[in-house]
Amino acid sequence: MRIAVVGTGYVGLVTGSCFADLGNVVTCVDVDRKKIAELKKGIVPIFEPGLGEIIKRNRNHRLFFTTDMVKAVQASDLIFIAVNTPSGKNGEVDITNVKAAAKAIAKSINRYKIIINKSTVPIGMGDIVTQILIKLGPKDVSFDVVSNPEFLREGSAVTDLLRPERIVIGATRRSAAQKVAEIYKPLNSPILITDLKSAEMIKYASNAFLALKISYINEIANLCDKVGADVVQVTKGMSYDSRIGSQFFNSGLGFGGSCFPKDVAGLAQIGKENGYPFRLLPEVLAVNQYQKKLFLEKVRKAVGSLKGKTLAIWGLSFKPNTDDMRQAPSLTLIPALLAKGAKLRAYDPVAMAKARVLFKKIKYCRNPYEAAMGAEAILILTEWNEFKQVDLQVLKTTVKHPVIVDGRNMYEPQEMAEKGFVYHGMGRGEVAHF
């Protein structure tokens, strides 16, 4: 098929590149001229495992990049909208970019097209895009608007797209949904065809539920600290129940990134606008924020006054295998630690380039050991595998004091005690006093 993808962020770039790898001819469009110029040279603007190889394999063969919306739209049969939909001041979803894309498509359309919303959009966005196309597009050209929400996790987005657990396609006309489904047939994954609004709701309902699981287990972890239980053992016992499962059940600093915080707030606002104020979702966000305050309290208890103290920061991105720092715990914790007078030495395998733009007053290091040099404590904010593989005996000779405050529960407390470390996890059984 001939496909245009509007937007070259995480979703658009991964979607377009993988579609090209499946044998389609794909043109990725963006208004960012610098980004497009770099992509044309093979420079990938984001870190995502496997993405660079796919782009290299398909660039200038089946995968093209341009700022020319008219040319891309007119040459394509299917047009995916994959632009950013950030949160507004009250948590509402900002659809400015989607509307702008729809207007540009309407002005460029020259024959029957299927326009697919890939962005996470409020329920009813399909109708809004339809009205824009009717108002601004040629009167003699027909089209269909389809919803095809993405379920990509940063750090495993390529795998998620090529090996999806399910594909959701919502449309007014089944023939349009079936046409979109043809792209995914080589993947042999379950395809669910629904109406437009149900497809839009599925994305929000899914992300909000996963965020709820994270906040729930963090509440349990906080109680474990109070009563002396170990949340890792508690989670393991719960996970054997097939009704519960183990995914998104890791206690710690909570969720971040571009999806969960935004989508939970967005769904809560959608409920409010439609006369149904959610009771649960605001608490999901409140618990998530509280985890950062709790972590800071653990750091204070571990090292005392932070003024003049050197602390090692391991991990800056919001999760492993990505350089994305949007809503990362580090964005909250680093300013708070600096405000208390701490001196910070940081290391992250891929996110330091982005962090340098945000934080000028911290020392960036070449590896975990350099970051830990002379530190009063090591603070783990991202669960990179590299941190699991450090030589603890070497690490112990590097730090000033062998103290670890682990915001991701990467290690076993008993093992750390045997290695001579003072270890503070999240919900690992220590009794906290506030």
Protein Blocks (a to p, Z undefined) as FASTA:
>chain_A
ZZddedjdfklmmmmmmmmmnopacddddfblklmmmmmnopafbdcehklmmmmmmgok
lgccdfblklmmmmpmbdcddbdcdddfkopacfklmmmmmmmmmmmpcbdcddddfbdc
dehklmmmmmmmmmmmcfkbccdddddddfddehilmmmmmmcfbdcdddfblklmmmmm
mmmmmnopacddddfklmmmmmmmmmmmmmmmmmmmmmmmmmmmmnopafklmmmmmmmp
mklomnhpagcebpedjklmmmmmmmmmmmmmnopacfklmmmmmmmmmmmmmmmmmmmm
mnopaehpacddehjbfbehiabfghiaklmmmmmmmmnopacddddfklmmmmmmmmmk
bccdfbfklmmgopabdcdfbfcfklmmpcfklmmmmpmbdcdddfkopacfklmmmnop
acddehiopacdZZ
